[in-house]
Amino acid sequence: MTLLSEPLRLRSGAVLPNRIAKAAMEELLAEPGQLPGDALTALYRRLAAGGAGLLITGHVMIDRRAVAQPGDVVLEQDTPLAPFRDWAAAGQSAGGQVWMQINHPGRVVPKDLARTAWAPSAVPIDVGGLSGMYPTPRAMTALEIDETVERFAVTARRAREAGFDGVEIHAAHGYLLSQFLSPLVNRRDDRWGGGLPNRARLLLDVVAAVRERAGTGFAVAVKLNSADFQRGGFDSDDARDVIKMLADVGADLVELSGGSIESLATAGFPADGRTLAREAYFLALAEQLLATSPLPLMLTGGIRRRAVAQQVIDSGVDVAGVATALAIDPALPGQWLAGRDTGAEPARTRLRNKTLAAAAVQALTSRRLARLGRGKSSRPPYSPAVALVLERLVRGRRRRGYLKWRRPA
Ligand SMILES: Cc1cc2nc3c(=O)[nH]c(=O)nc-3n(C[C@H](O)[C@H](O)[C@H](O)COP(=O)(O)O)c2cc1C
């Protein structure tokens, strides 16, 4: 039996001091210039003190023209590194590792942030009544695809220079790399479309470029869907094959998640109606993938109690990833490592519309992170629906700042 407190050595030499990781949560706390600042640094110092062996940051954008939210951090070639050094040091302040998650949203760029969006093909997002929030994307040219590979490599290199121990490349949840993997969104008939090796080409080129540019001794992980939970979408057979391909291009670890903005499986609402276990959503799929995976796997989704984290590790998964529960109580990892059976219950909402309900619960989690970054308790005195309204107000202010900053580029 592997204990939660057992260290894990990765191929690149990185050692995680234990098996509990804080999974990525978009913090929406960027300062002017889309930089990390005091709130993010304070938040990561607090998360580090909680005892997780690994903290993965919320997604950091590789291209200022394409951000998912106006509060997102951006790291490009000319971005000043000092605020990133402070962020990394805060994440490492209790002896754990900190990895920067790096991402391009592809077609998931709201209309009020950019007039156009890139995607493998001109396939619009379908999120029911909210679809109008997103522009119809246009298919990327070969030049734009090459530029994107280069941008991922530059951001990873700079993350290393700032002191991060690794990066996690976001290829899940319906963002750009996951759009390329999906036969529903990727309708190309060139070398990036068609069979799985073609659909995976961009991801594999990104991993290889990041591995080469960031150098040795630096962790390179990938967040991948175990399935998109959409009929005809990326499925668990595809995931099995992609994990093998990732091992060949030098990845250290794969984090398994699931769903996309269109299927909401990450929030426990899969679009195809399959019932998921209430806890450790993707464990059954992960167990199938474990049998063939040449790489260590991390599993994220629904882990909120020590017993579930231990069950995940007992099944052969190498790292238990926890997101929402750590925004509620950042001290959980230390308690779990000490053998205490503590946990955190996520908030519920009575909102009937599933997309809105998921957005409201996520907004409450964002408010919790913001409060932790201000040194307050993580428990806001309001409901998820109120949190959603507040998030929209804050977003409006951040949006004006983002648009003003981006203009010169
Ligand atoms: C507020 C919030 C922001 C998130 N942002 C990201 C992100 O930036 N990148 C990512 O890969 N996943 C993101 N996620 C998804 C989580 O990493 C995780 O996969 C998901 O919440 C399921 O895990 P949980 O049940 O432990 O919360 C986010 C989740 C929440 C609640």
The ligand as a Tripos MOL2 file, in Angstrom:
@<TRIPOS>MOLECULE
LIG
   31    33     1     0     0
SMALL
NO_CHARGES

@<TRIPOS>ATOM
      1 C1        -12.6260   28.1310   -9.4600 C.3       1 LIG1
      2 C2        -12.0380   27.0360  -10.3290 C.ar      1 LIG1
      3 C3        -11.1020   27.3570  -11.2950 C.ar      1 LIG1
      4 C4        -10.5110   26.3540  -12.0720 C.ar      1 LIG1
      5 N1         -9.5330   26.6900  -12.9460 N.ar      1 LIG1
      6 C5         -8.8490   25.7140  -13.5890 C.ar      1 LIG1
      7 C6         -7.7080   26.0160  -14.3610 C.ar      1 LIG1
      8 O1         -7.2610   27.1660  -14.4610 O.2       1 LIG1
      9 N2         -7.0950   24.9900  -14.9950 N.ar      1 LIG1
     10 C7         -7.5180   23.6990  -14.8830 C.ar      1 LIG1
     11 O2         -6.9120   22.7940  -15.4470 O.2       1 LIG1
     12 N3         -8.5950   23.3810  -14.1500 N.ar      1 LIG1
     13 C8         -9.2480   24.3440  -13.4850 C.ar      1 LIG1
     14 N4        -10.2920   24.0090  -12.6730 N.ar      1 LIG1
     15 C9        -10.6680   22.5930  -12.5630 C.3       1 LIG1
     16 C10        -9.9520   21.9130  -11.4020 C.3       1 LIG1
     17 O3         -8.5520   21.8450  -11.5850 O.3       1 LIG1
     18 C11       -10.4620   20.4990  -11.2190 C.3       1 LIG1
     19 O4        -10.1070   19.7290  -12.3610 O.3       1 LIG1
     20 C12       -11.9650   20.4330  -11.0010 C.3       1 LIG1
     21 O5        -12.4100   21.4950  -10.1770 O.3       1 LIG1
     22 C13       -12.3710   19.1180  -10.3400 C.3       1 LIG1
     23 O6        -11.6880   18.9330   -9.1210 O.3       1 LIG1
     24 P1        -12.3640   19.2330   -7.6860 P.3       1 LIG1
     25 O7        -13.5880   18.3850   -7.6230 O.co2     1 LIG1
     26 O8        -11.3280   18.8410   -6.6780 O.co2     1 LIG1
     27 O9        -12.6960   20.6800   -7.6430 O.co2     1 LIG1
     28 C14       -10.9040   25.0080  -11.9070 C.ar      1 LIG1
     29 C15       -11.8610   24.6840  -10.9480 C.ar      1 LIG1
     30 C16       -12.4330   25.6700  -10.1540 C.ar      1 LIG1
     31 C17       -13.4290   25.2860   -9.1090 C.3       1 LIG1
@<TRIPOS>BOND
     1     1     2 1
     2     2     3 ar
     3     2    30 ar
     4     3     4 ar
     5     4     5 ar
     6     4    28 ar
     7     5     6 ar
     8     6     7 ar
     9     6    13 1
    10     7     8 2
    11     7     9 ar
    12     9    10 ar
    13    10    11 2
    14    10    12 ar
    15    12    13 ar
    16    13    14 ar
    17    14    15 1
    18    14    28 ar
    19    15    16 1
    20    16    17 1
    21    16    18 1
    22    18    19 1
    23    18    20 1
    24    20    21 1
    25    20    22 1
    26    22    23 1
    27    23    24 1
    28    24    25 2
    29    24    26 1
    30    24    27 1
    31    28    29 ar
    32    29    30 ar
    33    30    31 1
@<TRIPOS>SUBSTRUCTURE
     1 LIG1         1 GROUP 0 **** ****
